Amino acid sequence: MDLPHHGYRPTKTRARAPPPSADPLLFEDTSSSQPAMNSQGYYTPGYSMAAPVGGPQADPAGNNLFADPMANAAMMYGSSLANQGKDMVNKEISRFMSMNKLKYFFAVDTRYVVKKLMLLMFPYTHQDWEVRYHRDTPMTPRHDVNAPDLYIPTMAFITYILLAGMALGIQQRFSPEVLGLCASTALVWIIIEVLVMLLSLYLLTVHTDLSTFDLLAYSGYKYVAMILTVLSGLLFGSDGYFVALAWSSCAIMFFIARSLKMKILSSLSSDSMGAGASAKPRLRLYITVATAAFQPFIIYWLTSHLVR
């Protein structure tokens, strides 16, 4: 039966276009397959060189560096040379500065520091100046107040530099160059003093158990007197400075003389034989007295320009 056409159009089904088959892809998917290799064992261009998910594969050519005997031998030889050089450096350092000996001079506690500072400023009432030993080894400073240490000289040197900077700032004369000159002068003086003492002991053939660290400690105790002198000058003027200078100089002289006397003259019995033995006590006494008498001059030289 034919229906009348009242403006109705029959729809036409559109044919779906087939997917292009000849168009090249912009990026090629290489996640599911391994990159191709040519006949010479190299990857062809255009493929990813990333390692697969399972981990890195072994070198197909077998040219692993660590599997080469020559490379292993070279690495072992270089490592042995480095160890020998390290041992040689440590040996040379140990000849001049032993870490165990250095730790001995810093084995202090608060009680020792307080007692040592009181001994430095008021040494006249102290009776026993002999260093104590335990199994032929000197006791550490924390157990013997007569033992020399390097903690107090080091802290006193730093405090002296800070106090010098404060004194220069109060007098409107502070500058980094002046403070550096003050620090270097104080350090050079103590080095010269230690070297002169070592040279004197060597030239006069005085055998003693004094080490370089011992001499450095005894020479560094003067910084405590210098701190007291500068503080008195800043608080009480020139009169307070000279009073403190006289007291601290006499105290340091007495302390150095008694301490070095026990160190230098205690080994006199080992040098009592031979020609010129009668001159040994006199030479030892001269060294002790000269070292003690030199302290006030250094104290005055390093503190007089800080107090005006």
Helices and strands as residue ranges (DSSP letters): H 69-96, H 99-105, H 110-121, G 141-143, H 151-170, H 176-203, H 212-220, H 222-264, G 265-271, G 277-279, H 280-303, G 304-306
